[in-house]
């Protein structure tokens, strides 16, 4: 199946369970808000063997207020063996809407990113959801494109990959969430302009905790310490292997 020229989110499983996308191709997503696949308050979703070229986010996991009444937990998400090309947004995105009790048990593995502009791997927790048990494994990322990343007339700050808890213009909740037990293994970045990993909690009760990084390489050099991280006071237990 080939999907092309979407004017907004292209594929949107909402309040679903047990859905598999295998060998689909998304192209011609050329405008703001043209996300590839947005998983909304759904569980046990598999995306594999697929190609997605999106202008906005390629694959996003979201909790929306209207869908919360039907499904409060998002879990069992698998992305495997995909090629993901991004022209403006993010490759893998949690949020920014995270209206769910928990978002858990997510594995993203064996993927190749030939191009991205904003953030490659992002957990942007803008609502009350507790995000936990997330694995990024065997991800190859080419150099980000940095020329004039804009949102309308506003220049955007491009980064490599990050995790943060904060309210956004898309937030429905005044209560913030938390992020716990995030694992990265065999992440390989190629290029001259990768910036640091960004970890930011919200306050003492809403933290980013237990982040494990194993075999993180930039241009073939293994990074093994916190010099590669920007973090605030609400981040605990970052472990390098």
C-alpha positions as CSV (number, residue, x, y, z in Angstrom):
1,X,0.0,0.0,0.0
2,X,1.3,3.5,-0.9
3,X,-0.2,6.5,0.7
4,X,0.6,9.9,-0.8
5,X,0.0,13.7,-0.6
6,X,-1.8,13.8,2.8
7,X,-2.8,17.3,3.9
8,X,-2.8,16.3,7.6
9,X,-2.0,13.2,9.8
10,X,-1.8,10.4,7.3
11,X,-2.5,7.1,9.2
12,X,-4.3,7.4,12.6
13,X,-5.2,4.3,14.6
14,X,-7.4,5.8,17.4
15,X,-8.6,3.8,20.4
16,X,-7.4,0.6,18.6
17,X,-5.9,-2.7,19.7
18,X,-3.9,-5.3,17.7
19,X,-3.2,-3.5,14.5
20,X,-0.2,-4.3,12.2
21,X,1.2,-2.1,9.4
22,X,3.6,-4.2,7.3
23,X,5.4,-2.9,4.2
24,X,3.5,0.3,3.7
25,X,5.0,3.4,2.0
26,X,4.1,7.0,2.8
27,X,5.3,9.8,0.5
28,X,4.4,13.3,-0.6
29,X,3.7,14.5,3.0
30,X,4.9,18.0,2.3
31,X,3.2,20.4,4.6
32,X,3.0,21.3,8.4
33,X,0.9,18.7,10.3
34,X,1.4,16.0,7.7
35,X,2.5,13.4,10.2
36,X,3.1,9.9,8.9
37,X,1.6,7.5,11.5
38,X,0.0,8.9,14.7
39,X,-0.9,6.2,17.2
40,X,-3.7,7.7,19.4
41,X,-4.7,6.1,22.7
42,X,-4.0,2.6,21.1
43,X,-2.2,-0.5,22.2
44,X,-0.4,-3.5,20.6
45,X,0.4,-1.6,17.4
46,X,3.1,-2.9,15.1
47,X,4.8,-0.9,12.3
48,X,7.4,-2.9,10.4
49,X,9.2,-3.2,7.0
50,X,8.0,0.3,6.0
51,X,9.2,3.5,4.4
52,X,7.9,6.9,5.6
53,X,8.9,10.2,4.3
54,X,7.1,12.9,6.2
55,X,7.4,16.7,6.5
56,X,6.1,16.7,10.0
57,X,6.6,13.8,12.5
58,X,7.1,10.4,11.0
59,X,5.8,8.2,13.8
60,X,4.1,9.8,16.8
61,X,2.5,8.2,19.9
62,X,-0.2,10.5,21.3
63,X,-2.8,10.6,24.1
64,X,-5.7,12.9,23.2
65,X,-8.3,14.2,25.5
66,X,-11.3,13.0,23.5
67,X,-9.8,9.5,23.2
68,X,-8.9,9.2,26.9
69,X,-12.5,8.4,27.8
70,X,-12.3,5.2,25.8
71,X,-8.7,4.1,26.4
72,X,-6.5,5.4,29.3
73,X,-3.4,3.2,28.7
74,X,-1.1,3.1,25.6
75,X,1.1,0.1,25.5
76,X,2.8,-2.6,23.4
77,X,4.0,-0.4,20.5
78,X,6.6,-1.9,18.2
79,X,8.4,-0.2,15.3
80,X,10.9,-2.5,13.5
81,X,13.0,-2.5,10.3
82,X,11.8,0.9,8.9
83,X,13.4,3.6,6.8
84,X,12.3,7.0,8.0
85,X,13.0,10.3,6.2
86,X,12.0,13.6,7.8
87,X,12.0,17.0,6.2
88,X,11.0,19.2,9.2
89,X,9.5,17.5,12.3
90,X,10.7,14.6,14.3
91,X,11.4,11.0,13.5
92,X,10.1,9.3,16.6
93,X,7.8,11.4,18.8
94,X,6.0,10.8,22.1
95,X,3.5,13.6,22.5
96,X,3.4,16.5,22.7
97,X,-0.1,15.4,23.8
98,X,0.2,12.7,26.4
99,X,-3.3,12.4,27.9
100,X,-3.1,8.9,29.2
101,X,-2.5,7.3,32.6
102,X,0.5,5.4,31.3
103,X,2.4,5.0,28.0
104,X,4.5,1.9,28.4
105,X,6.2,-1.0,26.8
106,X,7.4,0.6,23.5
107,X,10.3,-0.8,21.4
108,X,11.7,1.0,18.4
109,X,14.4,-1.1,16.7
110,X,16.5,-1.7,13.5
111,X,15.6,1.5,11.8
112,X,17.6,3.7,9.4
113,X,17.2,7.5,9.3
114,X,18.8,9.0,6.2
115,X,17.6,12.5,6.9
116,X,16.1,14.6,9.7
117,X,16.0,18.2,10.6
118,X,14.6,18.8,14.1
119,X,14.9,16.0,16.6
120,X,15.5,12.4,15.8
121,X,14.2,10.6,19.0
122,X,11.9,12.7,21.2
123,X,9.8,12.1,24.3
124,X,7.8,15.4,24.8
125,X,5.6,14.8,27.7
126,X,3.1,17.7,27.8
127,X,0.3,16.2,29.8
128,X,-0.3,13.9,32.8
129,X,0.9,10.6,31.2
130,X,3.6,8.5,33.0
131,X,5.9,7.2,30.2
132,X,7.9,4.1,31.1
133,X,9.8,1.1,29.7
134,X,10.8,2.5,26.3
135,X,13.6,0.9,24.3
136,X,15.4,2.4,21.2
137,X,17.7,-0.3,19.8
138,X,20.0,-0.4,16.7
139,X,19.1,3.0,15.2
140,X,21.3,4.5,12.5
141,X,21.0,8.2,12.0
142,X,22.6,10.4,9.3
143,X,23.6,14.0,9.8
144,X,20.8,16.5,10.6
145,X,19.9,19.2,8.1
146,X,20.2,22.6,9.9
147,X,19.6,25.3,7.4
148,X,16.7,27.5,8.4
149,X,14.4,25.2,10.3
150,X,11.3,27.4,10.7
151,X,7.8,27.2,12.2
152,X,6.0,29.7,10.1
153,X,8.2,32.8,10.5
154,X,9.7,31.5,13.8
155,X,13.2,29.9,13.7
156,X,13.3,26.6,15.5
157,X,16.1,25.3,17.7
158,X,17.4,22.0,16.1
159,X,18.8,19.3,18.3
160,X,19.9,15.7,18.0
161,X,17.5,13.9,20.3
162,X,16.0,14.7,23.7
163,X,13.5,14.0,26.4
164,X,11.5,16.6,28.3
165,X,8.5,17.2,30.5
166,X,6.8,20.5,30.1
167,X,3.5,22.2,29.2
168,X,3.1,23.0,25.5
169,X,0.6,24.8,23.4
170,X,-1.0,21.4,22.7
171,X,-1.4,20.4,26.4
172,X,-4.8,19.6,27.7
173,X,-3.8,18.9,31.4
174,X,-2.4,21.3,34.0
175,X,-0.9,18.2,35.7
176,X,2.5,17.1,34.4
177,X,3.7,13.5,33.9
178,X,7.0,11.7,34.3
179,X,9.4,9.6,32.3
180,X,11.1,6.5,33.7
181,X,13.3,3.6,32.4
182,X,14.3,4.7,29.0
183,X,17.0,2.5,27.3
184,X,19.1,3.3,24.2
185,X,21.4,0.7,22.7
186,X,23.5,0.7,19.6
187,X,22.6,4.2,18.4
188,X,24.9,5.3,15.6
189,X,25.0,8.9,14.4
190,X,27.0,10.1,11.4
191,X,27.8,13.7,10.7
192,X,29.6,16.8,11.9
193,X,26.8,18.7,13.6
194,X,25.1,16.5,16.1
195,X,24.2,18.3,19.3
196,X,23.9,16.9,22.7
197,X,21.2,14.8,24.3
198,X,18.7,16.9,26.2
199,X,17.0,15.6,29.4
200,X,14.7,17.9,31.3
201,X,12.3,17.0,34.1
202,X,9.5,19.4,35.3
203,X,9.9,19.5,39.1
204,X,10.7,17.2,42.1
205,X,7.5,15.1,41.6
206,X,7.7,15.0,37.8
207,X,11.2,13.8,36.8
208,X,13.1,12.1,34.1
209,X,14.7,9.0,35.8
210,X,16.6,5.9,35.0
211,X,18.0,6.5,31.5
212,X,20.4,3.8,30.2
213,X,22.7,4.5,27.3
214,X,24.7,1.7,25.8
215,X,26.9,1.8,22.7
216,X,26.1,5.4,21.6
217,X,28.5,6.3,18.7
218,X,29.0,9.6,16.9
219,X,31.2,9.2,13.7
220,X,32.4,5.9,15.0
221,X,33.5,7.2,18.4
222,X,31.8,5.8,21.4
223,X,30.4,8.4,23.8
224,X,30.5,7.3,27.4
225,X,29.8,10.2,29.6
226,X,27.6,13.1,30.6
227,X,29.5,15.6,28.6
228,X,27.1,14.6,25.8
229,X,24.0,15.5,27.9
230,X,22.3,18.7,28.7
231,X,20.1,18.2,31.8
232,X,18.4,20.1,34.6
233,X,18.0,19.4,38.3
234,X,15.0,17.0,37.8
235,X,16.9,14.2,36.1
236,X,18.1,11.2,38.1
237,X,20.2,8.1,37.4
238,X,21.6,8.4,33.9
239,X,23.8,5.3,33.3
240,X,26.3,4.9,30.5
241,X,27.5,1.5,29.4
